[in-house]
Amino acid sequence: MAGFWLTEEQEAIREGVAKLCADFDDEYWRRTDETGIFPEEFVAAIAQGGWLGVAMPESVGGAGLGLTEAAVMMQAVAQSGAGFSGASAIHLNIFGPMPIVKFGTDEQRQKHLPRLISGEDKMCFAVTEPNSGLDTSSLETRAERTNDGYVLNGRKIWTTGAQRANKILIIARTTPKDQCAKPTQGLSLFYTDREKIEAKPIPKMGRKAVECNMLFIEDLHVPQEDLVGEEGKGFAYLLHGLNPERVLFAAEAVGLGRVALSKAVTYAKERVVFGRPIGQNQGIQHPLARSWAELEAANLMAFKAAALYDLGQDCGAEANAAKYLGAEAGFTACETSVLAHGGMGYAKEYDVERYFREAMIARIAPVSREMILNFIAERVLGLPKSY
């Protein structure tokens, strides 16, 4: 960004993505939400346009751009009305492969990244487990050494997109926790085939078309060449991807909030009750105006964090704050939009009830609000660790 504004190139990205998304209207996303059918046509169009490689290196066919451009792109997707149904369908491809980019071998990068950029390969990312939640150091999935690689056993939960993925990026413990100097040591990252892992979808509140899964991993043989980086350093590799993911979630949540706000403003202008448009009433105006201010403030924090990341500077506080502010502002905007529509806000044909359900995602994932506040309290304010 140039100051507080997008550069010409970034604006072109926003306009290009918005133009592509215009081919997928409200009816399309309403249908995916009702049927649970994955938006294959949308993802194919994104891949064909080369957008899946926006942040991937040019050496493997990507655009070689930064987190800022990726955030511009993903926000445009959500703001088009696709919401998290559209954003989550491609979100993982944007920064999910970054551990391979940063820590993989040249052979791994050349073999795997072009196939992800083209859409030929589809990946899922398995970190969270039923018994560990956000405490990644306590995960129980084990990877035991063999003569030619590893054998993995364990369970993962909330793994998005596993039903259609043929590749998986997965973290597992290679050295028992009690044998490590620190609990975050002894974890290793693997990028391997997914087909032999049982994946069971989890019925959930929203974003029906992009499923989340419980994974059951039993005696999965992983060859040595599928280890990413060095054994035992997987947790450190994950940390490099946490801030970008928070920024993307923030940008997407703001985009979702903006489309919800736009729907509410249109309805408030057109809906006439007691002989006047309801948008003439301050009881409708003020919540909408407040949501606009909250969304704009959250957006500035998100793009400040993205700019810091692209400059190679520490952005932990800003990325976490952006995720928190974006999620809250997006949710409030969606709730406000439903209420501004009155009874019709509860009707599927106006779409805002779908936005409202999807807005919960960013408040919960990829990290809870409470853990973000813990991070800021400890790392920014210097208060004692509370957990």
C-alpha positions in Angstrom: 0.0 0.0 0.0 1.1 3.6 -0.7 0.2 5.3 2.6 -3.4 4.5 3.4 -4.3 3.7 -0.2 -3.8 0.7 -2.6 -1.2 1.1 -5.3 -2.4 0.9 -8.9 -1.2 -2.7 -9.1 -3.1 -3.6 -5.9 -6.2 -1.8 -7.1 -6.0 -3.8 -10.4 -5.9 -7.0 -8.3 -9.0 -5.9 -6.4 -10.9 -5.0 -9.6 -9.8 -8.2 -11.4 -10.9 -10.5 -8.6 -14.2 -8.6 -8.2 -14.9 -8.9 -11.9 -14.3 -12.7 -11.8 -16.5 -13.0 -8.7 -19.3 -11.1 -10.4 -19.9 -14.3 -12.5 -20.9 -16.1 -9.3 -24.0 -14.3 -8.0 -26.0 -14.5 -4.8 -28.0 -17.4 -6.1 -24.9 -19.4 -6.7 -23.6 -19.0 -3.1 -27.1 -19.5 -1.7 -27.3 -22.8 -3.6 -23.9 -24.0 -2.3 -25.0 -23.1 1.2 -28.2 -25.0 0.9 -26.9 -28.1 -0.9 -23.4 -28.3 0.6 -21.9 -28.8 -2.9 -18.4 -27.5 -3.1 -18.0 -24.4 -5.4 -15.9 -26.2 -8.0 -16.7 -23.8 -10.8 -15.6 -20.9 -8.7 -12.3 -22.5 -7.6 -11.6 -23.5 -11.2 -12.1 -19.9 -12.4 -9.8 -18.6 -9.7 -7.1 -21.2 -10.6 -7.5 -20.5 -14.3 -7.0 -16.8 -13.6 -3.7 -17.6 -11.9 -4.9 -16.2 -8.6 -4.0 -19.3 -6.5 -0.4 -18.4 -6.9 -0.6 -14.8 -6.0 1.9 -15.1 -3.1 3.9 -18.1 -4.5 7.4 -17.6 -5.9 7.7 -16.7 -9.6 10.2 -19.6 -9.9 7.4 -22.1 -9.6 4.8 -20.2 -11.6 3.4 -17.9 -9.0 3.1 -14.1 -9.1 5.7 -13.5 -6.4 3.6 -10.9 -4.6 3.2 -10.3 -0.9 0.7 -10.7 1.9 -0.8 -7.3 1.1 -1.8 -8.4 -2.4 -3.1 -11.7 -1.0 -5.2 -9.8 1.5 -6.6 -7.5 -1.2 -7.5 -10.6 -3.2 -9.2 -12.5 -0.4 -11.1 -9.5 0.8 -12.5 -8.9 -2.7 -13.7 -12.5 -2.8 -15.5 -12.2 0.6 -16.9 -8.8 -0.3 -18.4 -10.0 -3.6 -21.0 -11.9 -1.6 -19.1 -15.2 -1.7 -18.3 -14.7 2.0 -16.4 -17.4 3.7 -18.0 -20.0 1.4 -15.9 -18.6 -1.3 -12.9 -17.4 0.7 -12.4 -20.7 2.6 -12.6 -22.6 -0.7 -9.3 -21.1 -1.8 -7.9 -19.6 1.5 -5.5 -22.5 2.2 -3.9 -22.4 -1.2 -2.8 -18.8 -0.7 -0.5 -19.1 2.3 -1.0 -22.7 3.4 2.0 -23.9 1.3 4.4 -21.3 2.8 6.2 -23.9 5.0 7.2 -25.6 1.8 8.2 -22.3 0.2 10.4 -21.3 3.1 11.7 -24.6 4.5 11.2 -27.2 1.8 13.9 -28.4 -0.5 14.2 -27.1 -4.1 12.9 -30.5 -5.2 9.8 -30.2 -3.0 9.1 -26.7 -4.2 9.5 -27.6 -7.9 7.4 -30.8 -7.5 4.5 -29.6 -5.4 4.0 -25.8 -5.7 3.2 -25.7 -9.5 0.5 -28.4 -9.0 -1.1 -26.4 -6.2 -1.0 -23.1 -8.2 -2.7 -24.8 -11.2 -5.3 -26.5 -9.0 -4.1 -29.9 -10.1 -3.3 -30.8 -6.5 -5.6 -29.8 -3.6 -4.3 -29.7 -0.1 -5.6 -29.7 3.4 -3.8 -28.6 6.6 -4.0 -30.8 9.7 -2.9 -29.3 13.0 -5.7 -29.2 15.6 -6.5 -32.3 17.6 -9.5 -33.3 19.8 -7.6 -33.4 23.0 -5.2 -30.4 22.5 -7.1 -27.6 20.8 -4.9 -24.5 20.7 -2.2 -26.2 22.8 -0.3 -27.5 19.8 2.7 -28.6 21.9 0.4 -31.3 23.5 -0.8 -32.9 20.3 -0.9 -36.7 20.3 -0.4 -37.7 16.7 2.8 -39.7 16.5 5.3 -40.1 13.7 7.6 -43.0 14.3 10.8 -43.5 12.3 11.1 -46.5 9.9 13.9 -47.5 7.5 12.5 -45.4 4.7 10.5 -42.7 6.5 7.8 -42.6 9.1 4.5 -44.2 10.2 1.8 -41.8 11.5 -1.0 -42.6 13.9 -3.5 -40.3 15.5 -6.5 -38.0 15.0 -7.0 -34.5 13.8 -10.1 -32.3 13.9 -11.5 -29.3 12.0 -9.4 -30.1 9.0 -10.9 -28.0 6.2 -11.3 -29.4 2.7 -10.1 -33.0 3.3 -12.9 -34.5 1.3 -11.5 -33.3 -1.9 -7.8 -32.9 -1.0 -5.3 -35.3 -2.4 -2.4 -33.8 -0.4 -2.1 -33.0 3.3 0.3 -30.8 5.3 0.3 -32.4 8.7 2.2 -31.9 12.0 3.0 -34.9 14.3 5.3 -35.6 17.2 8.5 -37.4 16.3 10.1 -37.1 19.8 8.1 -37.7 23.0 7.3 -34.4 24.8 9.0 -35.6 28.0 12.3 -36.2 26.1 12.4 -32.6 24.7 14.0 -29.6 26.4 10.9 -27.5 25.4 7.4 -28.8 24.8 7.3 -27.1 21.4 10.3 -29.2 20.2 10.1 -32.7 18.8 7.2 -31.8 16.4 7.7 -32.4 12.6 5.9 -31.2 9.5 5.1 -33.5 6.6 3.6 -32.8 3.2 2.2 -36.1 1.8 -0.6 -38.0 0.1 -4.0 -37.8 1.9 -5.9 -40.6 0.3 -5.3 -43.3 2.9 -6.5 -41.1 5.8 -10.1 -41.5 6.8 -12.0 -38.2 6.8 -15.4 -37.7 8.4 -17.2 -34.4 7.9 -18.4 -32.5 10.9 -22.0 -31.1 10.6 -21.7 -27.4 11.5 -23.5 -24.0 11.7 -22.5 -22.4 8.4 -20.3 -22.6 5.3 -21.8 -25.9 4.5 -20.2 -26.1 1.1 -16.6 -26.1 2.5 -16.6 -29.0 5.0 -14.5 -29.5 8.1 -13.4 -33.0 9.1 -12.3 -35.4 11.8 -9.3 -37.3 10.5 -8.5 -40.8 11.6 -4.8 -41.7 10.8 -3.9 -45.3 11.2 -0.5 -46.7 10.2 0.0 -44.1 7.5 3.4 -44.7 5.8 5.1 -41.4 4.9 8.4 -41.5 2.9 11.4 -39.6 4.1 11.2 -37.1 1.2 7.9 -35.9 2.5 9.4 -34.4 5.6 9.4 -30.6 5.4 12.6 -29.1 6.7 14.3 -30.6 9.7 12.8 -33.2 12.0 11.7 -31.7 15.3 11.3 -28.1 14.0 7.7 -28.3 12.8 6.3 -26.0 15.4 8.8 -23.3 14.5 7.8 -23.7 10.9 4.1 -23.3 11.7 4.8 -20.0 13.5 5.9 -18.4 10.3 2.5 -19.0 8.8 0.4 -17.9 11.8 0.6 -14.1 11.3 -0.3 -14.2 7.6 -3.3 -16.4 8.3 -4.5 -14.0 10.9 -4.2 -11.1 8.5 -6.1 -13.0 5.8 -8.9 -13.9 8.2 -9.1 -10.2 9.2 -9.3 -9.0 5.6 -11.9 -11.6 4.8 -14.1 -10.8 7.8 -14.0 -7.1 6.9 -15.0 -8.0 3.3 -17.9 -10.0 4.6 -18.9 -7.2 6.9 -18.8 -4.7 4.0 -21.2 -6.8 1.8 -23.6 -7.2 4.7 -23.5 -3.5 5.4 -24.1 -2.8 1.7 -27.2 -5.0 1.7 -28.5 -3.3 4.8 -28.0 0.2 3.4 -29.8 -0.8 0.2 -32.7 -2.3 2.1 -32.9 0.8 4.4 -33.2 3.1 1.4 -35.9 1.0 -0.3 -38.0 -0.3 2.6 -40.8 2.2 3.4 -42.8 1.9 6.7 -45.0 4.6 8.2 -44.7 6.6 5.0 -40.9 6.9 5.1 -37.8 4.8 4.3 -36.5 3.1 7.4 -33.1 4.5 6.7 -34.4 7.9 7.6 -34.6 6.7 11.2 -31.6 7.2 13.5 -32.4 3.8 15.1 -31.4 2.3 11.7 -28.8 4.9 10.6 -26.6 4.9 13.7 -25.8 1.1 14.0 -25.0 1.1 10.2 -22.7 4.1 10.5 -21.0 2.7 13.6 -20.4 -0.6 11.7 -18.8 1.3 8.8 -16.4 3.0 11.2 -15.5 -0.2 12.9 -14.9 -2.0 9.6 -12.7 0.8 8.3 -10.6 0.8 11.5 -10.2 -3.0 11.5 -9.2 -2.8 7.8 -6.4 -0.3 8.5 -5.0 -2.6 11.2 -5.1 -5.6 8.8 -3.2 -3.8 6.1 -0.7 -2.3 8.6 0.1 -5.9 9.7 0.3 -7.0 6.1 2.7 -4.2 5.2 4.9 -5.0 8.2 5.0 -8.7 7.2 6.0 -7.8 3.6 8.8 -5.6 4.9 10.1 -8.5 7.0 9.3 -6.8 10.3 7.7 -8.2 13.4 3.9 -8.0 13.0 2.7 -10.4 15.7 0.8 -7.7 17.7 -0.7 -6.1 14.6 -1.7 -9.4 13.0 -3.4 -10.7 16.2 -5.1 -7.3 16.7 -6.3 -7.3 13.1 -7.8 -10.7 13.4 -9.6 -9.7 16.6 -10.9 -6.4 15.3 -11.8 -7.7 11.9 -13.7 -10.6 13.3 -15.6 -8.5 15.8 -16.4 -5.7 13.3 -17.4 -8.2 10.6 -19.7 -10.0 13.0 -21.3 -6.8 14.3 -21.9 -5.6 10.7 -23.6 -8.9 9.8 -25.8 -8.9 12.9 -26.7 -5.2 12.3 -27.6 -6.0 8.7 -29.9 -8.9 9.8 -31.6 -6.6 12.3 -31.9 -3.7 9.8 -33.8 -6.1 7.5 -36.3 -7.0 10.3 -38.1 -10.2 9.6 -36.7 -10.4 6.1 -33.2 -10.6 7.7 -34.2 -14.1 8.8 -35.1 -15.1 5.2 -32.5 -16.8 3.0 -33.5 -14.8 -0.1 -31.8 -11.7 1.4 -28.5 -13.5 2.1 -27.7 -11.6 5.3 -28.6 -14.6 7.5 -25.9 -16.6 5.7 -23.4 -13.9 6.2 -24.3 -13.8 9.9 -23.8 -17.5 10.3 -20.5 -17.4 8.5 -19.3 -14.4 10.5 -18.9 -16.6 13.5 -16.0 -18.5 11.8 -13.5 -15.6 12.1 -14.4 -15.1 15.8 -13.4 -18.7 16.6 -10.7 -19.6 14.0 -7.8 -19.9 13.6 -7.3 -18.7 17.2 -9.8 -17.7 19.8 -10.4 -14.1 20.9 -9.3 -14.9 24.4 -5.9 -16.2 23.2 -5.3 -13.1 21.1 -6.0 -10.9 24.1 -3.6 -13.1 26.2 -0.9 -12.6 23.5 -1.4 -8.8 23.5 -1.5 -8.6 27.3 1.7 -10.6 27.7 3.8 -9.6 24.6 2.7 -6.0 24.1 1.7 -4.8 27.6 4.2 -6.9 29.5 1.7 -8.4 31.9 2.3 -11.8 33.5 1.4 -14.9 31.5 -2.1 -16.0 32.5 -2.3 -19.6 31.2 
